[in-house]
Amino acid sequence: MKTLISDSAFNDLEAIKEYYPNEGVPQIGVEFVTKIIKHIETIPINPEIGRKAPEFNENNIRELIHPPFRIVYLKEKKAIHVIRVWRSECLLNLTNTPVNKKI
Protein backbone atom coordinates (compact mmCIF):
# COMPACT_ATOMS: atom_id res chain seq x y z
CA MET A 1 0.00 0.00 0.00
CA LYS A 2 1.47 3.37 -0.92
CA THR A 3 1.23 6.55 1.09
CA LEU A 4 0.55 9.86 -0.64
CA ILE A 5 0.63 13.26 0.96
CA SER A 6 -1.47 16.16 -0.25
CA ASP A 7 -0.03 19.57 -1.00
CA SER A 8 -1.97 20.85 2.01
CA ALA A 9 -0.46 18.27 4.35
CA PHE A 10 3.02 18.92 2.96
CA ASN A 11 2.50 22.65 3.53
CA ASP A 12 1.26 21.89 7.06
CA LEU A 13 4.51 20.04 7.80
CA GLU A 14 6.55 22.91 6.38
CA ALA A 15 4.60 25.38 8.54
CA ILE A 16 5.25 23.28 11.65
CA LYS A 17 8.97 23.25 10.87
CA GLU A 18 9.03 27.03 10.27
CA TYR A 19 6.95 28.01 13.33
CA TYR A 20 9.28 26.92 16.10
CA PRO A 21 12.44 28.89 15.14
CA ASN A 22 10.34 32.05 15.57
CA GLU A 23 9.51 30.82 19.08
CA GLY A 24 13.20 30.37 19.91
CA VAL A 25 13.22 26.55 19.77
CA PRO A 26 14.21 25.65 16.19
CA GLN A 27 14.97 21.99 16.93
CA ILE A 28 11.38 21.34 18.09
CA GLY A 29 9.87 21.90 14.63
CA VAL A 30 12.29 19.50 12.97
CA GLU A 31 11.69 16.92 15.73
CA PHE A 32 7.91 17.21 15.38
CA VAL A 33 8.04 16.79 11.59
CA THR A 34 10.38 13.80 11.84
CA LYS A 35 8.18 12.08 14.42
CA ILE A 36 4.98 12.87 12.51
CA ILE A 37 6.43 11.33 9.33
CA LYS A 38 7.42 8.21 11.28
CA HIS A 39 3.86 8.06 12.63
CA ILE A 40 2.47 8.41 9.08
CA GLU A 41 4.67 5.52 7.95
CA THR A 42 2.84 3.20 10.38
CA ILE A 43 -0.57 3.79 8.78
CA PRO A 44 -0.22 1.38 5.80
CA ILE A 45 0.68 -1.43 8.21
CA ASN A 46 -2.62 -0.92 10.04
CA PRO A 47 -4.89 1.56 8.19
CA GLU A 48 -7.60 1.19 10.84
CA ILE A 49 -5.27 2.50 13.57
CA GLY A 50 -6.76 5.99 13.51
CA ARG A 51 -10.24 6.85 14.67
CA LYS A 52 -12.91 8.25 12.35
CA ALA A 53 -12.41 11.99 11.91
CA PRO A 54 -15.28 13.40 14.00
CA GLU A 55 -16.26 16.01 11.39
CA PHE A 56 -17.31 13.36 8.89
CA ASN A 57 -18.33 10.10 10.55
CA GLU A 58 -16.98 8.29 7.47
CA ASN A 59 -15.09 5.06 8.05
CA ASN A 60 -12.47 5.90 5.40
CA ILE A 61 -11.60 9.41 6.68
CA ARG A 62 -9.53 8.81 9.78
CA GLU A 63 -7.10 10.60 12.07
CA LEU A 64 -4.13 9.81 14.23
CA ILE A 65 -3.38 12.07 17.14
CA HIS A 66 0.25 13.09 17.47
CA PRO A 67 -0.02 15.68 20.23
CA PRO A 68 -0.54 18.55 19.70
CA PHE A 69 -1.30 17.62 16.07
CA ARG A 70 -3.78 15.44 14.24
CA ILE A 71 -2.85 13.55 11.10
CA VAL A 72 -5.97 13.26 8.93
CA TYR A 73 -5.95 10.65 6.17
CA LEU A 74 -8.18 9.01 3.60
CA LYS A 75 -8.00 5.22 3.62
CA GLU A 76 -8.47 3.55 0.24
CA LYS A 77 -7.89 -0.02 -0.93
CA LYS A 78 -4.46 0.58 -2.44
CA ALA A 79 -3.34 3.86 -0.91
CA ILE A 80 -3.36 6.10 2.12
CA HIS A 81 -3.82 9.80 1.33
CA VAL A 82 -2.61 12.10 4.10
CA ILE A 83 -4.94 15.08 3.85
CA ARG A 84 -3.87 17.48 6.62
CA VAL A 85 -1.61 17.74 9.65
CA TRP A 86 -3.24 20.27 11.93
CA ARG A 87 -3.25 21.32 15.53
CA SER A 88 -5.63 19.08 17.45
CA GLU A 89 -8.07 21.90 18.18
CA CYS A 90 -8.61 22.76 14.46
CA LEU A 91 -11.60 21.43 12.55
CA LEU A 92 -11.00 19.88 9.15
CA ASN A 93 -11.99 21.42 5.83
CA LEU A 94 -11.33 19.17 2.82
CA THR A 95 -11.58 21.75 0.04
CA ASN A 96 -8.62 22.06 -2.31
CA THR A 97 -6.45 19.23 -1.00
CA PRO A 98 -5.06 17.52 -4.13
CA VAL A 99 -2.85 14.51 -3.53
CA ASN A 100 0.38 14.46 -5.48
CA LYS A 101 3.43 13.79 -3.32
CA LYS A 102 4.62 10.32 -2.38
CA ILE A 103 6.51 9.61 0.83
N, C-alpha and C positions, 0 to 999 in steps of 0.2 A: 504494500500500500504506500503510495507516495504522499508527501506532505507539501502542500502549496501554501504560500503566504500572500495575502492580498497586499496591494499597494498601501492601503490604510493601515494594516497591521505592521508592515515594514516601517511606515512613517511613525507609528506609535512607538516602536522600539527605538528608532532614531531620536524621537522626542524625549524618551526616558533617559537615554544616554546623554543628551545635551542638557537636560534640566539640572542634574546634580552638580556639575562644575560651577554653575551660577550660585549654588547654595553652599559652596566651599568644600564639597566632598566629592571630587571628580571620580574617585574609584568606585563609589556606590552605584552610579549609573551603569558603568561597564559590568560590574558584578551582577546587577539586576538583569541586564540583557542576557548575559551569559547563562545565568540560572534559568531564566524564562525559556531560552532556546532549548536548554537541556530538558526542561519540563515538556515543551512542545514535542520533542523527539520521542517521548514516551507514549504519546497518543496513538500512533498506528499500532502499537503492541496491544493496546486495550482501548479501542475507540469509545467504549462505554464508560470510561473512567470519570469523565466529567458529568456534572448534573445538567439537566435541561436548563437552558437559559430562561430565567423566569419571565422575561418580556414576551416570550413566544409560546411556551408550552408545546413545543415541537420536539419530538424525540431526536431529530437529527441536528438540531442547533443546540450545542452544548457548551459548557464552560468549565474551565479549571481555575481554581483560585490559587494564585501565587501572590500572597499578601505583599503589598497592598494592591495588587493588580489582578485582573481577571483576563484569562485567555479564552476568547470566544471562537468556536470553530464549528464548521459545518461538516458533518460526518456523512460521507457517501460510500458506495460499495468499494470503489477502487482508490479513493483519495480522501484526505483530510484537508479542508480548506480553512486556514486560520484567518478569521475575519477581522478581529480587533484585539488589541491588548490595551486595556483601559484600567484606570483606577477603579477599585471595587465599588465605589459609590456612584459611578456613572452608569446611566442607562444606555442600552445599545440602540443604535440607529443603523440599519443595514443599507441605506442608500449609498450608491456610488462606491462600492467596495469590490472592484474587479480583481480577480485572482490571476497573478501572472508570474510570481517568483517562486522558485523551488528551493527548499532548504534540505 
